[in-house]
Amino acid sequence: MKRPFSTFVGIDLGGSRGKTTALARLSVPLERAGAADPASHGALGLAAVHVDEVTTRHPGGEPWVDDLVIDHLARLREHVAGRPGGRLVVALDAPLTQPACVRCVVPACPGVEACVDPAVMWLRSEGRELLEGEAIEDRDSIAAVPARGFVERYAPASVSPPGWRHRVRIAPYSQRACEIVLCDQGLLSRDVLGQATGPVAARAAHLRRRLQALGFVAGESLLEVSPSATVAALFGARRARGYKRDADPWETRAGIIEELRDLRFAPSSRLSREEVLRNDHCFEALLSGYTAYLWARDGWTMPADHAAVFATDGWIWAPPPR
């Protein structure tokens, strides 16, 4: 392990009532947590990371409301820290940072083009270039599925002159740099742009502050992840869409779990595997925890270019695209 963590908690965050929130806990043996060579983790045919539990309910039976999430993580952190070499990292699949305009404290906005915030400057330069490149690819052809059931592909009604580029509108009040980068890498769809605001994002920001009071540090022991980006990086975009949308998502999820060769469900996990295959919230909580394990095992870092922008605007941790 390049980062010596032993316990990984993944949280699929839902609304404030907690009914669509799931939590997964994964762990590695402490003797492996300090091993620097990832190849040694599979020695003796043993899995590198074990799934200890995946649940949509607190041990007391209540849904995962904020106070129960915080209390559970505080107790777990204390328990893990009490073991020699034990360290805990938490991964949420929800925005841990707000877009630049939302966190701005300037009383009078000068406008996007005149803004000097580093994140906004990146959005209107590199970010706009990345989005314009995707817009050109999207414009090349359009797929339509008519009522008679087959796919027709046709050119757009108007053709732009050579060298013409569509001027993409930048929205720093809803877009973040990290989302645009992962979209450009093919790990996220453009549907995620603008999801850094809303009830779940507000809840994530609240939980981040409460977790910081417990000693969790964003980017060090508290991570923002994306289960769909992890699946896209490891298995391709088709399967990243399919584990929720397929006619039989159970089969797609089962195939993904089966191909995670270094993952094993511990005997104490009881029916967690069935819950992961049946419930998409449990599946995404598991993937969130597994992403945190890969982050610790492989020692991922943020892109060196514009690291200061991502440090403040946030970063979504996902496996490097293949």
C-alpha positions in Angstrom: 0.0 0.0 0.0 1.5 3.3 -1.0 -0.8 5.0 1.5 -1.0 2.9 4.7 -4.7 2.7 5.3 -6.4 -0.4 6.6 -10.1 0.5 6.5 -12.2 2.0 3.7 -15.7 3.3 4.0 -17.7 4.1 0.9 -20.9 6.1 1.2 -23.5 6.4 -1.5 -25.1 9.6 -0.4 -28.8 10.2 -0.8 -31.3 12.8 0.6 -31.4 14.1 4.1 -33.9 11.4 5.3 -31.2 8.8 4.7 -33.5 6.3 3.0 -31.4 6.1 -0.2 -28.0 6.3 1.6 -25.9 3.2 1.8 -22.6 2.5 3.6 -19.9 -0.1 2.8 -16.9 -1.0 4.9 -13.9 -2.7 3.4 -10.6 -3.6 5.0 -7.2 -5.1 4.4 -5.2 -7.1 7.0 -3.0 -4.7 9.0 0.2 -6.5 7.9 -0.7 -5.7 4.2 -1.7 -2.1 5.0 1.9 -1.2 5.4 3.2 -3.2 2.4 4.5 -0.9 -0.3 4.3 -3.5 -3.1 0.8 -3.9 -4.5 1.9 -7.2 -6.1 2.4 -8.7 -2.6 -1.3 -8.2 -1.8 -2.4 -11.2 -3.7 0.1 -13.6 -2.2 -1.0 -17.0 -1.1 -4.2 -16.5 -3.2 -5.8 -14.2 -0.6 -7.9 -11.2 -1.6 -6.3 -7.9 -1.0 -9.4 -6.2 0.3 -12.4 -7.7 2.1 -15.9 -6.5 2.2 -17.0 -6.5 5.9 -20.5 -5.0 5.5 -22.8 -3.1 3.1 -26.0 -1.7 4.5 -28.7 0.8 4.0 -29.4 1.0 7.7 -27.6 1.9 10.9 -27.0 -1.1 13.2 -30.0 0.1 15.2 -32.3 -0.2 12.1 -32.7 3.5 11.4 -31.8 5.0 7.9 -28.5 6.8 7.6 -29.4 10.3 8.7 -26.6 12.8 9.3 -26.2 12.3 13.1 -26.1 8.5 12.7 -23.5 8.7 9.9 -21.3 10.9 12.0 -21.7 8.9 15.1 -20.9 5.6 13.3 -17.8 7.0 11.6 -16.6 8.5 14.8 -16.9 5.2 16.6 -15.3 3.3 13.7 -12.4 5.7 13.5 -11.7 5.3 17.2 -11.9 1.5 16.9 -9.6 1.4 13.8 -7.1 3.9 15.4 -6.9 1.6 18.5 -5.4 -1.1 16.4 -1.6 -0.9 15.6 -1.3 0.6 12.1 -5.0 1.1 11.7 -6.1 4.1 9.6 -9.5 4.9 8.1 -10.4 6.7 4.9 -14.0 7.7 3.9 -15.1 8.1 0.3 -18.3 9.8 -0.7 -19.9 9.8 -4.1 -21.2 13.3 -3.8 -19.5 16.8 -4.3 -17.3 17.8 -1.4 -16.7 21.2 -2.8 -18.9 23.9 -4.2 -18.6 25.6 -7.6 -16.5 28.7 -7.7 -19.4 31.2 -7.8 -21.2 29.5 -4.9 -18.2 29.7 -2.6 -17.3 33.2 -3.8 -17.4 36.0 -1.2 -16.9 39.0 -3.5 -20.0 41.2 -3.0 -20.2 42.5 -6.6 -19.6 40.0 -9.4 -17.5 41.3 -12.3 -18.7 38.6 -14.7 -17.1 35.4 -15.9 -14.8 36.9 -18.4 -13.3 39.4 -15.9 -13.2 37.1 -12.8 -9.8 36.5 -11.3 -10.7 33.3 -9.3 -8.3 30.6 -10.5 -11.1 28.1 -11.0 -13.1 30.5 -13.1 -10.0 31.4 -15.1 -9.4 27.7 -15.8 -13.0 27.2 -16.8 -13.0 30.0 -19.4 -9.7 28.8 -20.9 -8.8 25.1 -20.6 -12.3 24.1 -19.5 -14.0 25.8 -22.4 -11.5 24.2 -24.9 -12.3 20.8 -23.5 -16.1 21.4 -23.7 -15.8 22.8 -27.2 -13.9 19.8 -28.4 -16.7 17.5 -27.0 -19.3 19.7 -28.6 -17.7 19.2 -32.1 -17.7 15.4 -31.6 -21.3 15.5 -30.5 -22.2 17.6 -33.6 -20.6 15.1 -36.1 -23.7 12.8 -36.0 -27.0 12.3 -34.3 -28.5 9.0 -33.4 -32.3 8.7 -33.3 -34.4 5.7 -32.4 -37.8 5.9 -34.2 -41.0 4.1 -33.3 -40.2 1.2 -35.8 -37.3 0.3 -33.6 -34.0 0.6 -35.5 -31.4 3.3 -35.3 -31.0 6.0 -38.0 -27.9 8.1 -38.2 -28.0 11.3 -40.1 -26.0 14.5 -40.4 -27.2 17.7 -38.7 -29.4 20.1 -40.7 -26.8 22.8 -40.9 -23.1 22.4 -41.5 -20.6 24.8 -39.9 -17.9 26.3 -42.1 -14.3 24.9 -41.7 -12.5 26.1 -38.7 -15.7 27.2 -37.0 -16.0 26.3 -33.3 -19.1 26.4 -31.2 -18.8 28.8 -28.3 -19.6 26.8 -25.2 -21.3 28.6 -22.4 -19.3 28.3 -19.1 -21.3 28.2 -15.9 -19.0 28.5 -12.9 -22.0 28.7 -10.6 -22.8 25.0 -11.4 -19.7 23.5 -13.1 -16.4 22.4 -11.5 -13.1 21.9 -13.2 -12.8 18.2 -12.1 -16.1 17.2 -13.7 -15.0 18.7 -17.1 -11.7 16.9 -16.9 -13.3 13.5 -16.2 -15.8 14.1 -19.0 -13.0 14.8 -21.4 -11.3 11.5 -20.3 -14.5 9.6 -21.1 -15.1 8.6 -17.4 -18.2 10.8 -16.8 -21.0 11.7 -19.1 -21.9 15.4 -19.6 -25.0 14.8 -17.6 -23.0 15.3 -14.4 -22.2 18.9 -15.2 -24.2 21.0 -12.9 -24.7 18.4 -10.2 -22.4 20.1 -7.8 -25.4 22.0 -6.5 -28.7 20.7 -5.1 -29.9 18.9 -2.0 -27.4 16.0 -2.1 -24.5 18.3 -2.7 -25.6 20.5 0.1 -25.8 17.5 2.4 -22.3 16.4 1.3 -20.9 19.9 2.1 -22.5 19.7 5.6 -21.1 16.2 6.2 -17.6 17.4 5.1 -17.6 20.1 7.7 -18.8 17.7 10.4 -16.2 15.1 9.4 -13.5 17.7 9.5 -14.4 18.3 13.1 -13.6 14.6 13.7 -10.2 15.0 12.1 -10.9 13.8 8.6 -9.1 15.9 6.0 -10.4 16.3 2.4 -8.0 14.8 -0.1 -6.2 12.8 2.6 -8.7 10.8 4.6 -11.9 12.1 3.0 -12.3 11.6 -0.7 -14.9 12.5 -3.4 -15.3 9.6 -5.8 -17.6 8.5 -8.6 -18.6 4.9 -8.9 -19.6 5.3 -12.5 -16.2 6.8 -13.3 -14.5 3.9 -11.6 -16.5 1.4 -13.7 -15.8 3.4 -16.8 -12.1 3.4 -16.1 -11.9 -0.3 -15.3 -14.5 -1.8 -17.7 -15.6 0.8 -20.2 -18.4 3.4 -20.6 -20.9 0.8 -21.7 -20.8 -1.1 -18.4 -20.7 2.2 -16.5 -24.2 2.9 -17.9 -25.4 -0.6 -17.7 -25.2 -1.4 -14.0 -28.2 0.8 -13.5 -30.0 0.9 -16.9 -29.7 -2.6 -18.3 -32.8 -4.7 -18.5 -31.0 -7.0 -16.0 -28.7 -4.8 -14.0 -28.2 -7.6 -11.5 -26.2 -9.6 -14.2 -24.1 -6.5 -15.1 -23.3 -5.9 -11.4 -22.5 -9.5 -10.8 -20.1 -9.5 -13.8 -18.3 -6.4 -12.5 -17.9 -7.9 -9.0 -16.7 -11.1 -10.4 -13.9 -9.3 -12.4 -12.7 -7.4 -9.3 -10.2 -10.2 -8.6 -8.7 -8.6 -5.5 -12.1 -8.2 -3.8 -13.7 -10.8 -1.5 -16.7 -10.8 0.7 -15.8 -11.7 4.3 -17.8 -14.4 6.1 -18.9 -11.7 8.5 -20.5 -9.7 5.7 -23.5 -12.1 5.7 -25.9 -11.1 2.9 -23.9 -8.1 1.8 -23.2 -9.6 -1.6 -26.9 -10.1 -2.3 -27.6 -6.6 -1.3 -24.9 -5.2 -3.5 -26.3 -7.0 -6.5 -29.9 -6.2 -5.7 -29.6 -2.6 -4.6 -27.8 0.1 -6.7 -27.2 2.2 -3.7 -25.3 -0.7 -2.0 -23.4 -1.3 -5.2 -22.3 2.3 -5.5 -21.3 2.4 -1.8 -19.2 -0.7 -2.4 -17.5 0.8 -5.5 -16.9 4.0 -3.5 -15.0 2.1 -0.8 -13.2 0.0 -3.4 -12.1 3.2 -5.2 -10.7 4.5 -1.9 -8.8 1.2 -1.6 -7.3 1.6 -5.1 -6.4 5.2 -4.3 -4.4 4.1 -1.2 -2.9 1.0 -2.9 -1.7 2.8 -6.0 -1.0 6.3 -4.6 -3.0 8.3 -7.1 -2.2 12.0 -7.3 -4.0 15.0 -8.8 -2.8 16.3 -12.2 0.3 18.3 -11.8 -1.0 20.9 -14.2 -3.2 23.4 -12.4 -3.0 21.5 -9.2 -3.8 24.7 -7.2 -7.1 24.9 -9.1 -8.1 21.3 -8.2 -7.0 21.8 -4.6 -9.7 24.5 -4.1 -12.2 23.5 -6.7 -12.2 19.8 -5.8 -11.1 16.6 -7.4 -13.0 13.4 -8.1 -10.8 10.4 -7.5 -11.1 7.6 -10.1 -8.7 5.0 -11.7 -6.5 6.4 -14.5 -8.3 5.8 -17.8 -6.9 2.8 -19.8 
